[in-house]
Amino acid sequence: MSYLKWVVSAAFVAAAQLAAAQGQTTANVTHEPGKATVTGMHKVTATVTKIDADTRTVTLKRHDGKLVEAELGPEVRNFDQLKVGDVVTMTYKESLTLSLKKGGGGETSVQETPQVERAAAGEKPGGMVGREVKVTANVVSVDTKTQMVTLMGPEGGTMDLRVEDPQQLASVQVGDQVEAVYTEAFAVSVKPAQHHK
């Protein structure tokens, strides 16, 4: 497994652990003729309660009181900047946009673009990992009775999508293409502990 894939995988495992905590979740759906977008975000904060510098392990206390340990590898810059009491904010965002391309005729494709940002030297640890996946698929079947559209991707696999909006469904024809753009990102930021006077 490449280093980048490992970093992205590790970040999403950490996100899954922390996402179980109570946090702030938002979701939004927008649509216009031939296009629909769904976006979501989950934000969790936790407080650093313990730091083991030898093992690079940090214990975080979530808002619900549960303690979670996280081992921070060497790719996490500025580990020595962490202090007990610091507040860690983790944000997971994802979105999916489906766009109808009338007439089709183009090639089907899959393209994945990873994204990684790390804190600069001397700053509190933090950063972002994410990816964008863009798929162009052909419409091979439209069933108005079941409201299902069948798409075929570049590797010959098919996927059925239910189209709830009758106006959107009426505009889809066999031979059209659908472009799906999926993005996800997991970001971590650290704020210094609040000192009370």
DRENSEMAR-42597 format. One line per field, with one value per residue (C-alpha): x, y, z; residue in one letter. Coordinates in steps of 0.02 Angstrom, whole numbers, m for minus. Example, Ala and Ser with C-alpha at 12.3 -4.5 7.8 and 13.67 -1.06 7.14 Angstrom:
% residues 2
c1 (615,684) .
c2 (m225,m53) .
c3 (390,357) .
residu (A,S) .
END
This chain:
% residues 197
c1 (0,71,112,m25,m158,m100,m114,m287,m344,m277,m365,m532,m514,m484,m632,m745,m693,m725,m882,m969,m960,m1099,m1060,m1134,m1204,m1274,m1344,m1404,m1484,m1495,m1559,m1589,m1635,m1509,m1409,m1422,m1301,m1301,m1178,m1148,m1032,m997,m895,m830,m722,m618,m496,m320,m311,m146,8,136,282,378,239,167,m3,m132,m285,m437,m595,m746,m897,m991,m854,m780,m590,m510,m325,m242,m65,8,139,291,191,104,212,239,188,287,168,24,m21,m146,m304,m287,m451,m449,m582,m613,m722,m779,m860,m928,m1027,m1098,m1149,m1237,m1247,m1339,m1242,m1370,m1326,m1180,m1061,m910,m796,m838,m704,m651,m527,m472,m374,m305,m279,m162,m116,m7,25,176,329,304,113,m5,m27,m166,m205,m325,m336,m466,m505,m612,m681,m755,m851,m930,m1055,m1178,m1366,m1412,m1591,m1731,m1884,m2014,m2129,m1999,m1911,m1745,m1603,m1466,m1290,m1141,m967,m799,m765,m934,m1015,m1192,m1278,m1462,m1511,m1685,m1739,m1878,m1911,m2025,m1960,m1780,m1825,m1918,m1760,m1652,m1637,m1538,m1374,m1355,m1210,m1206,m1056,m1040,m916,m890,m778,m734,m614,m561,m481,m403,m361,m294,m325,m223,m298,m394,m299,m408,m342) .
c2 (0,169,296,414,278,226,405,425,256,296,464,388,252,389,485,334,312,494,509,393,537,662,805,929,855,950,892,985,936,1052,1017,1101,1030,894,911,863,885,809,875,826,872,799,898,832,913,827,884,817,735,640,638,497,570,404,312,470,424,556,523,627,654,669,778,623,587,436,427,384,349,399,353,491,431,527,605,713,867,968,832,924,1073,972,1011,935,1040,1079,1065,956,983,848,884,756,824,734,780,697,790,703,796,739,758,755,658,569,500,531,405,330,356,351,475,486,633,622,779,797,953,957,1091,1201,1183,1265,1266,1158,986,976,950,874,716,686,630,671,532,579,447,467,329,292,282,108,93,207,130,264,143,98,268,177,230,102,168,74,128,114,m63,m129,m132,m67,31,69,241,287,458,523,686,651,804,747,570,633,720,561,456,302,362,510,513,548,627,590,687,622,715,676,759,736,886,905,1068,1102,1256,1294,1260,1405,1472,1542,1691) .
c3 (0,m47,88,29,30,204,268,192,262,435,436,390,523,651,583,602,784,824,718,841,963,977,864,745,584,437,271,118,m47,m198,m372,m537,m706,m750,m589,m405,m260,m86,43,223,365,537,663,829,961,1094,1227,1247,1420,1408,1297,1290,1193,1189,1095,1013,1086,1131,1238,1188,1288,1175,1212,1271,1400,1313,1303,1135,1109,946,897,790,668,609,467,599,610,768,891,1025,1007,1084,1264,1386,1375,1189,1094,939,807,678,527,399,240,90,m64,m217,m374,m518,m683,m839,m1003,m1144,m1300,m1221,m1349,m1240,m1158,m990,m859,m676,m606,m424,m356,m179,m74,76,175,331,461,430,540,710,702,804,724,597,416,293,190,59,m116,m265,m374,m542,m640,m811,m853,m994,m968,m1034,m970,m907,m823,m790,m696,m564,m578,m606,m718,m755,m782,m856,m803,m890,m829,m886,m714,m696,m560,m536,m474,m416,m480,m367,m460,m610,m704,m683,m738,m892,m954,m947,m1105,m1154,m1230,m1112,m991,m805,m723,m538,m432,m255,m134,45,164,345,429,601,687,862,968,1124,1294,1368,1518,1656,1752) .
residu (M,S,Y,L,K,W,V,V,S,A,A,F,V,A,A,A,Q,L,A,A,A,Q,G,Q,T,T,A,N,V,T,H,E,P,G,K,A,T,V,T,G,M,H,K,V,T,A,T,V,T,K,I,D,A,D,T,R,T,V,T,L,K,R,H,D,G,K,L,V,E,A,E,L,G,P,E,V,R,N,F,D,Q,L,K,V,G,D,V,V,T,M,T,Y,K,E,S,L,T,L,S,L,K,K,G,G,G,G,E,T,S,V,Q,E,T,P,Q,V,E,R,A,A,A,G,E,K,P,G,G,M,V,G,R,E,V,K,V,T,A,N,V,V,S,V,D,T,K,T,Q,M,V,T,L,M,G,P,E,G,G,T,M,D,L,R,V,E,D,P,Q,Q,L,A,S,V,Q,V,G,D,Q,V,E,A,V,Y,T,E,A,F,A,V,S,V,K,P,A,Q,H,H,K) .
END
